[in-house]
């Protein structure tokens, strides 16, 4: 199946945004690397922000599915599946979590890019809550909130190169396991 020009634009933009940041990548670079005309870009995306939101939505959809598939395939033991969340995200891009980066570049909570990033974090917390519930956490909501902090910390640690990714994922996995037995706040 061949990718549509819209898909090509989204994938190209996403690759560039993850590597360099949203503000550092101009529309002309996306157009050139995607091999499309400027009119094609604006046919699909009236503004750069629309392209950024579409790229974040694609990353959210594909990323969450990949993380969930990895975690669920890691073990039959629901506790080990929950801990596998750390391994699932440790292989992310070198710059950390694209959603955090996008939210930082668009700090106004009402901006569509910021909202897309926040929506992703809410959906991830939902996935963490579902896995925590399956693993028998006494308070899956609080466990999911804490797990998100551990996972975001793992992204940050790996992004600044302060830790060996494998070792950092192992430590984060141990922290996630410990969260399963903690009562909520």
ABEGO torsion letter per residue (X at the ends): XBBBAAAAAAAAAAAAAAAAEAAABBAAAAAAAAGBBAAAAAAABABAAAAAAAAAAAAAAAAAAAAAAAAAAABABAAAAAAAAAAAAAABBAAEBAAAAAAAABABAABAAAAAAAAAAAAAAAAAAAAAAAAGBABAAAAAAAAAAAAAAAAAAAAAGABBAAAAAAAAAAAAAAAAABBBX
